[in-house]
Amino acid sequence: MGAVGQAAPASPTLPNPFPPGTRSGKLERSLFITVALLAAACSTSTPPGGANGSSAPTDTSSPGLTDSDQPGGPDTGNPGDTGSPPANDLYPPLDSTSGGSGGSDYPSGTSLPVADTTVWVLAPPGTASTHGVPMLVVISGTEGGDYMLYNMEQVAPYFGLGDALILVLDGRWSDSADTADALDWARQSYDVDNDRTWLLSESAGTRAGLDLAFHDRPTYFAAYWANDVNASDTPELTAQELGFAPWGNAGPGGDYYDAQVIVDGMRESGWQLPDDAPYSGAGSDTHGSTQQFLEAVAFFSDKERG
């Protein structure tokens, strides 16, 4: 493996040396992330820390709301979101933040108990004091929370997510309800940007991701990528019913049927899709592909609700 800083090939191909779908391949993916970053560094002009190298706060000068009893919101009485509800009662409100506080920075990552599950948290320096921090929620595959957190720590700055709060749940054990609990906890603990909250599900986390994005919390996410899918579903509500058109895609990882069902459902419900949907580029035929994973991570940073 070459050292970071060496020149990358003009059109790098990143091999996956492990058998498709094996647990060892998923676990060892982190060992090849550094090589993959060589390609990422050459293919993106976005610097670590976001499009401008720093966070982009959202204006939230309007009066606060409470989370309880809001359309599409939890019934747990979370701290108020700033801003006024739009005419269609979209929740969380557009052009606003969660208003949370009290969280800590975890620049090297940590694991925390939240409700009935464990959440791995990556919070870059300044996250706890940032107004309108973007957030990516990741539901891991069989590599588990520790390895996925390490992967995200390595790749996030290269794809415009260097300023993002990142939550990771272990898709082998955590379901949609657990992920919703983690989402609520983060929104209480940090001032999360309502319009820049994204969801990535991976392999064993497919079902939890589909349930969360399509049924349980569909208004919370500006974008959802289902990666290395092993199940399928379609959105319960149309974009018109949601009050905005989310972005979406699916990485087959060899499961073309389920990926096509997911993407067709998104399209029919009025979601916004890239031209290549389902993803059909390098790694789309291999479960656990590093290249497909990097395409998924690269999907999010410019996606917003509204």
C-alpha positions in Angstrom: 0.0 0.0 0.0 1.4 3.4 -1.0 1.8 6.2 1.6 -0.6 9.1 1.6 0.8 11.9 -0.5 2.1 9.8 -3.3 0.6 10.6 -6.8 -2.5 8.6 -7.5 -3.1 6.9 -10.9 -5.1 9.0 -13.4 -8.0 6.5 -13.2 -7.4 4.4 -10.0 -9.1 1.1 -9.6 -9.4 0.0 -6.0 -9.5 -3.8 -5.7 -11.5 -5.6 -3.1 -9.2 -8.6 -2.2 -11.9 -10.3 -0.1 -14.6 -12.6 -1.1 -17.9 -10.8 -1.7 -20.2 -10.7 1.3 -17.7 -12.1 3.8 -17.5 -10.6 7.2 -13.7 -10.4 6.9 -14.0 -8.3 3.8 -16.3 -5.9 5.6 -14.1 -5.8 8.7 -10.9 -5.2 6.8 -12.3 -2.5 4.5 -10.8 0.1 6.9 -7.3 -1.1 6.0 -7.8 0.0 2.4 -9.4 3.4 3.1 -6.1 5.2 3.0 -5.4 3.9 -0.5 -8.9 4.9 -1.6 -8.3 8.4 -0.3 -5.6 8.9 -2.9 -8.4 8.7 -5.5 -10.7 10.9 -3.5 -8.1 13.6 -3.0 -7.6 13.8 -6.8 -11.2 13.7 -7.8 -12.7 16.4 -5.5 -11.9 20.0 -5.0 -13.8 20.2 -1.7 -11.4 20.8 1.2 -11.6 19.2 4.6 -14.2 20.9 6.7 -16.9 21.5 4.1 -17.2 23.5 0.9 -15.6 26.6 2.4 -13.3 24.8 4.8 -15.6 25.7 7.7 -19.2 25.2 8.8 -21.9 27.2 7.2 -24.4 28.2 10.0 -28.1 28.6 9.2 -29.9 31.7 10.3 -32.2 30.6 13.2 -33.3 33.9 14.7 -37.0 33.0 14.8 -38.8 31.9 18.1 -38.5 28.3 19.2 -40.8 25.3 18.9 -41.1 22.2 20.9 -40.5 18.8 19.4 -43.5 17.1 21.1 -46.7 16.6 19.2 -45.3 18.0 15.9 -46.2 16.4 12.6 -43.6 13.8 11.8 -41.7 14.4 15.1 -41.1 12.4 18.2 -43.4 12.3 21.2 -40.6 12.6 23.7 -40.7 16.3 24.5 -37.2 17.2 23.1 -35.8 20.7 23.4 -37.3 23.2 21.0 -36.4 23.7 17.4 -35.8 27.3 16.3 -37.9 28.8 13.6 -41.6 28.9 12.8 -43.5 25.9 11.3 -44.2 26.3 7.5 -47.6 26.2 6.0 -47.5 22.5 5.5 -46.4 21.9 9.0 -43.1 20.2 7.9 -41.2 18.9 10.9 -38.5 19.6 11.6 -39.0 23.1 10.3 -37.1 24.3 7.2 -34.3 26.9 7.5 -33.8 26.1 11.1 -31.9 24.1 13.7 -32.7 21.7 16.5 -31.6 24.1 19.2 -29.9 21.4 21.2 -27.0 22.0 23.6 -24.8 20.3 26.2 -23.0 17.8 23.9 -19.2 17.4 23.8 -16.6 17.3 21.0 -15.3 13.9 20.2 -12.7 14.5 17.5 -11.3 11.0 17.8 -14.7 9.3 18.3 -16.3 7.6 21.2 -19.1 5.2 22.0 -22.0 6.2 24.2 -25.1 4.4 25.6 -28.2 6.0 24.2 -31.6 4.5 25.3 -31.4 0.8 24.5 -28.4 0.8 22.2 -24.8 2.0 21.7 -24.0 5.0 19.5 -20.5 5.7 18.1 -20.1 9.5 17.9 -17.6 11.5 15.8 -17.8 15.2 16.7 -15.0 17.4 15.2 -13.5 20.2 17.3 -16.1 22.9 17.8 -19.1 20.8 17.1 -20.6 21.4 20.5 -20.5 25.1 20.0 -21.4 25.2 16.3 -24.7 26.8 15.3 -26.4 24.6 12.7 -24.0 21.6 12.5 -24.6 19.2 9.6 -25.2 15.5 10.7 -24.7 12.2 9.0 -26.3 9.1 10.6 -24.7 5.8 9.5 -26.2 2.4 10.2 -23.3 -0.1 9.8 -23.0 -3.5 8.2 -21.3 -6.5 9.7 -18.1 -4.5 10.2 -19.8 -3.0 13.3 -19.8 0.4 14.9 -16.1 0.6 15.8 -14.8 -0.1 12.3 -17.4 2.0 10.6 -16.6 4.9 12.9 -12.9 4.5 12.0 -13.8 4.4 8.3 -15.8 7.6 8.6 -13.1 9.4 10.5 -10.7 8.6 7.6 -12.9 9.6 4.7 -15.3 12.3 5.9 -12.9 15.3 5.5 -12.2 14.3 1.9 -15.9 14.5 0.9 -17.0 17.8 2.4 -18.1 16.2 5.7 -15.1 17.4 7.9 -17.4 19.6 9.9 -20.2 17.1 10.3 -21.4 15.4 13.4 -21.4 11.7 12.6 -23.5 9.0 14.4 -22.8 5.3 13.8 -25.1 2.5 14.9 -24.3 -1.2 14.5 -26.8 -2.5 11.9 -26.5 -6.0 13.3 -28.2 -5.1 16.5 -29.8 -1.6 16.1 -33.2 -1.1 14.4 -35.1 1.9 13.2 -36.4 2.7 16.7 -32.8 2.6 18.1 -31.6 4.9 15.3 -34.5 7.3 16.0 -33.5 7.4 19.7 -30.0 8.3 18.6 -31.3 11.0 16.3 -33.3 12.5 19.1 -30.4 12.4 21.5 -28.1 14.1 19.0 -30.7 16.8 18.2 -31.0 17.5 22.0 -27.3 17.5 22.6 -26.1 19.5 19.5 -27.6 22.4 17.5 -28.2 20.3 14.4 -29.0 21.8 11.0 -32.5 20.6 10.1 -31.9 20.8 6.4 -28.5 19.1 6.3 -29.2 15.8 8.1 -28.4 12.7 6.0 -28.7 8.9 6.4 -26.5 6.1 5.1 -27.4 2.5 5.7 -24.9 -0.3 5.0 -25.6 -4.1 4.3 -26.9 -5.4 7.7 -28.3 -2.0 8.4 -30.5 -1.9 5.3 -33.8 -2.8 7.0 -33.3 -0.2 9.8 -32.4 2.5 7.2 -35.4 1.7 5.0 -37.8 1.8 7.9 -36.3 5.1 9.2 -36.2 6.9 5.9 -39.4 5.6 4.3 -41.7 5.2 7.3 -40.6 6.3 10.8 -38.7 9.6 10.3 -39.0 10.5 6.6 -39.1 14.3 7.1 -35.8 14.4 9.0 -33.4 13.5 6.1 -32.3 15.6 3.1 -30.8 12.5 1.6 -30.6 8.8 2.0 -28.3 6.3 0.4 -28.9 2.6 0.9 -25.6 0.8 0.3 -24.8 -2.9 -0.2 -28.5 -3.5 0.1 -30.0 -6.8 1.2 -33.7 -5.9 1.3 -36.1 -3.5 -0.4 -38.9 -1.2 0.4 -40.6 2.0 -1.0 -41.5 5.3 0.6 -44.8 5.5 2.4 -45.3 9.2 1.6 -44.8 11.2 -1.6 -42.5 14.2 -1.8 -45.6 16.4 -2.0 -47.0 14.8 1.2 -43.6 15.2 2.9 -43.4 18.9 2.0 -40.0 18.5 0.2 -38.3 16.2 -2.2 -35.5 14.2 -0.5 -32.4 13.0 -2.4 -31.9 9.3 -2.7 -29.9 6.4 -4.3 -28.9 2.8 -3.7 -25.7 1.0 -4.1 -26.5 -2.6 -5.2 -23.3 -4.4 -4.1 -24.4 -7.1 -6.4 -28.1 -7.1 -5.3 -29.4 -5.3 -8.4 -33.0 -6.4 -7.8 -33.5 -4.8 -4.4 -31.5 -1.7 -5.4 -33.8 -1.2 -8.4 -37.0 -1.6 -6.3 -35.7 1.0 -3.8 -34.8 3.5 -6.5 -38.0 2.9 -8.5 -40.0 3.6 -5.3 -38.1 6.8 -4.6 -38.6 8.0 -8.2 -42.3 7.2 -8.2 -42.7 9.1 -4.9 -41.0 12.2 -6.3 -37.6 11.9 -4.7 -34.6 13.6 -6.4 -32.2 11.1 -7.9 -28.8 11.4 -9.6 -28.6 10.2 -13.2 -26.8 7.0 -12.2 -29.6 5.5 -10.0 -29.2 2.8 -8.9 -25.5 3.3 -8.7 -23.8 1.3 -11.5 -20.2 2.4 -11.3 -17.1 0.7 -10.0 -17.9 -1.8 -7.2 -21.7 -1.9 -7.8 -21.3 -5.7 -8.5 -19.4 -6.4 -5.3 -20.7 -6.6 -1.8 -18.3 -4.7 0.4 -16.7 -2.7 -2.4 -14.6 0.2 -1.1 -15.3 2.2 -4.3 -19.0 2.0 -4.0 -18.7 2.9 -0.3 -16.8 6.0 -1.2 -19.4 7.0 -3.8 -22.0 6.7 -1.1 -20.1 9.0 1.3 -19.5 11.5 -1.5 -23.2 11.7 -2.2 -24.2 13.8 0.8 -22.4 17.1 1.4 -24.3 19.3 -1.1 -27.8 17.9 -0.4 -30.3 20.0 1.5 -34.0 19.9 2.2 -36.1 22.6 0.6 
